[in-house]
Amino acid sequence: QVQLVESGGGLVQAGGSLRLSCAASGRAPGLTFSNYGLAWFRQAPGKEREFVSAISWNGNTYYADSVKGRFTVSRDNAKNTVYLQMNNLKPEDTALYYCARRAYGSSPNAADYTDWGQGTQVTVSS
Protein backbone atom coordinates (compact mmCIF):
# COMPACT_ATOMS: atom_id res chain seq x y z
CA GLN A 1 0.00 0.00 0.00
CA VAL A 2 1.20 3.49 -0.84
CA GLN A 3 0.77 6.39 1.54
CA LEU A 4 0.67 9.93 0.16
CA VAL A 5 1.19 13.05 2.27
CA GLU A 6 0.61 16.51 0.82
CA SER A 7 2.14 19.71 2.13
CA GLY A 8 2.71 23.30 1.09
CA GLY A 9 -0.80 24.68 1.16
CA GLY A 10 -1.66 27.96 2.80
CA LEU A 11 -3.20 31.38 2.46
CA VAL A 12 -1.95 33.59 -0.36
CA GLN A 13 -3.11 36.75 -2.09
CA ALA A 14 -4.33 36.68 -5.66
CA GLY A 15 -1.38 36.74 -8.03
CA GLY A 16 0.84 34.92 -5.56
CA SER A 17 2.47 31.52 -5.75
CA LEU A 18 2.59 28.28 -3.79
CA ARG A 19 4.37 24.99 -4.30
CA LEU A 20 2.62 21.86 -3.17
CA SER A 21 4.52 18.68 -2.42
CA CYS A 22 3.30 15.10 -2.16
CA ALA A 23 5.62 12.56 -0.60
CA ALA A 24 4.99 8.86 -1.18
CA SER A 25 5.94 6.04 1.13
CA GLY A 26 5.27 2.34 1.05
CA ARG A 27 5.17 0.47 -2.21
CA ALA A 28 2.62 -0.90 -4.62
CA PRO A 29 3.22 -4.59 -5.48
CA GLY A 30 5.79 -4.94 -8.26
CA LEU A 31 6.20 -1.18 -8.69
CA THR A 32 8.47 1.60 -7.56
CA PHE A 33 7.79 5.32 -7.38
CA SER A 34 9.26 5.80 -10.84
CA ASN A 35 6.50 3.57 -12.23
CA TYR A 36 3.68 5.62 -10.78
CA GLY A 37 1.31 7.92 -12.57
CA LEU A 38 0.64 10.83 -10.24
CA ALA A 39 -2.00 13.50 -10.26
CA TRP A 40 -3.37 16.49 -8.44
CA PHE A 41 -7.08 17.00 -7.94
CA ARG A 42 -8.90 19.68 -6.00
CA GLN A 43 -12.26 20.11 -4.36
CA ALA A 44 -13.85 23.37 -3.37
CA PRO A 45 -16.68 23.52 -0.83
CA GLY A 46 -19.96 22.42 -2.42
CA LYS A 47 -18.28 21.36 -5.64
CA GLU A 48 -17.21 18.10 -7.22
CA ARG A 49 -13.60 16.97 -7.07
CA GLU A 50 -11.89 18.09 -10.25
CA PHE A 51 -8.73 17.18 -12.12
CA VAL A 52 -5.90 19.71 -11.96
CA SER A 53 -2.77 18.09 -13.36
CA ALA A 54 -1.01 14.77 -13.87
CA ILE A 55 2.42 13.41 -14.67
CA SER A 56 3.04 9.97 -16.12
CA TRP A 57 5.83 7.58 -15.24
CA ASN A 58 7.75 8.84 -18.31
CA GLY A 59 7.34 12.52 -17.47
CA ASN A 60 4.45 13.40 -19.78
CA THR A 61 2.35 16.12 -18.20
CA TYR A 62 -1.32 17.08 -18.46
CA TYR A 63 -3.28 20.06 -17.21
CA ALA A 64 -6.84 21.19 -16.83
CA ASP A 65 -7.61 24.15 -19.08
CA SER A 66 -8.28 26.29 -16.03
CA VAL A 67 -4.68 26.01 -14.80
CA LYS A 68 -2.75 25.65 -18.04
CA GLY A 69 0.06 28.19 -18.22
CA ARG A 70 -0.08 28.90 -14.48
CA PHE A 71 0.58 25.52 -12.83
CA THR A 72 3.50 23.16 -13.40
CA VAL A 73 3.66 19.56 -12.24
CA SER A 74 6.98 17.80 -11.74
CA ARG A 75 8.38 14.75 -10.00
CA ASP A 76 11.61 13.79 -8.25
CA ASN A 77 11.89 10.02 -8.31
CA ALA A 78 14.93 10.08 -6.04
CA LYS A 79 12.83 11.79 -3.35
CA ASN A 80 9.59 9.89 -4.06
CA THR A 81 7.88 13.25 -4.37
CA VAL A 82 5.63 15.00 -6.83
CA TYR A 83 5.24 18.77 -6.91
CA LEU A 84 2.71 21.29 -8.11
CA GLN A 85 4.07 24.78 -8.67
CA MET A 86 1.15 27.21 -8.73
CA ASN A 87 1.71 30.73 -10.02
CA ASN A 88 -0.62 33.65 -10.59
CA LEU A 89 -3.13 32.16 -8.20
CA LYS A 90 -6.75 33.24 -8.41
CA PRO A 91 -9.53 33.16 -5.81
CA GLU A 92 -11.21 30.41 -7.83
CA ASP A 93 -8.16 28.20 -7.16
CA THR A 94 -9.23 28.01 -3.51
CA ALA A 95 -9.77 24.34 -2.67
CA LEU A 96 -8.48 21.30 -0.87
CA TYR A 97 -5.77 19.85 -3.09
CA TYR A 98 -5.26 16.11 -3.21
CA CYS A 99 -2.44 13.98 -4.55
CA ALA A 100 -3.32 10.65 -6.16
CA ARG A 101 -1.44 7.61 -7.51
CA ARG A 102 -1.97 4.93 -10.11
CA ALA A 103 0.32 2.60 -12.02
CA TYR A 104 2.24 4.06 -14.96
CA GLY A 105 -0.09 6.29 -16.92
CA SER A 106 -2.16 9.36 -16.28
CA SER A 107 -5.86 10.00 -16.34
CA PRO A 108 -8.14 12.95 -15.60
CA ASN A 109 -10.62 10.58 -13.94
CA ALA A 110 -10.45 10.28 -10.17
CA ALA A 111 -11.82 6.74 -10.31
CA ASP A 112 -8.67 5.59 -12.11
CA TYR A 113 -6.46 6.33 -9.10
CA THR A 114 -5.75 3.81 -6.37
CA ASP A 115 -4.26 5.82 -3.53
CA TRP A 116 -5.04 9.28 -2.24
CA GLY A 117 -3.57 11.69 0.26
CA GLN A 118 -5.53 13.60 2.87
CA GLY A 119 -5.23 16.91 1.08
CA THR A 120 -3.70 20.31 1.73
CA GLN A 121 -5.78 23.49 1.82
CA VAL A 122 -5.07 26.33 -0.57
CA THR A 123 -6.87 29.62 0.03
CA VAL A 124 -6.45 32.55 -2.33
CA SER A 125 -7.72 35.93 -1.15
CA SER A 126 -8.79 38.66 -3.55
Secondary structure in CASP SS format (residue, H / E / C, confidence):
PFRMAT SS
TARGET T0000
AUTHOR 0000-0000-0000
METHOD secondary structure of the structure
MODEL  1
Q C 1.00
V E 1.00
Q E 1.00
L E 1.00
V E 1.00
E E 1.00
S E 1.00
G C 1.00
G C 1.00
G E 1.00
L E 1.00
V E 1.00
Q E 1.00
A C 1.00
G C 1.00
G C 1.00
S C 1.00
L E 1.00
R E 1.00
L E 1.00
S E 1.00
C E 1.00
A E 1.00
A E 1.00
S E 1.00
G E 1.00
R C 1.00
A C 1.00
P C 1.00
G C 1.00
L C 1.00
T C 1.00
F H 1.00
S H 1.00
N H 1.00
Y E 1.00
G E 1.00
L E 1.00
A E 1.00
W E 1.00
F E 1.00
R E 1.00
Q E 1.00
A C 1.00
P C 1.00
G C 1.00
K C 1.00
E C 1.00
R C 1.00
E E 1.00
F E 1.00
V E 1.00
S E 1.00
A E 1.00
I E 1.00
S C 1.00
W C 1.00
N C 1.00
G C 1.00
N C 1.00
T E 1.00
Y E 1.00
Y E 1.00
A C 1.00
D C 1.00
S C 1.00
V C 1.00
K C 1.00
G C 1.00
R C 1.00
F E 1.00
T E 1.00
V E 1.00
S E 1.00
R E 1.00
D E 1.00
N H 1.00
A H 1.00
K H 1.00
N C 1.00
T E 1.00
V E 1.00
Y E 1.00
L E 1.00
Q E 1.00
M E 1.00
N C 1.00
N C 1.00
L C 1.00
K C 1.00
P H 1.00
E H 1.00
D H 1.00
T C 1.00
A E 1.00
L E 1.00
Y E 1.00
Y E 1.00
C E 1.00
A E 1.00
R E 1.00
R E 1.00
A E 1.00
Y C 1.00
G C 1.00
S C 1.00
S C 1.00
P C 1.00
N C 1.00
A H 1.00
A H 1.00
D H 1.00
Y C 1.00
T C 1.00
D E 1.00
W E 1.00
G C 1.00
Q C 1.00
G C 1.00
T E 1.00
Q E 1.00
V E 1.00
T E 1.00
V E 1.00
S E 1.00
S C 1.00
END
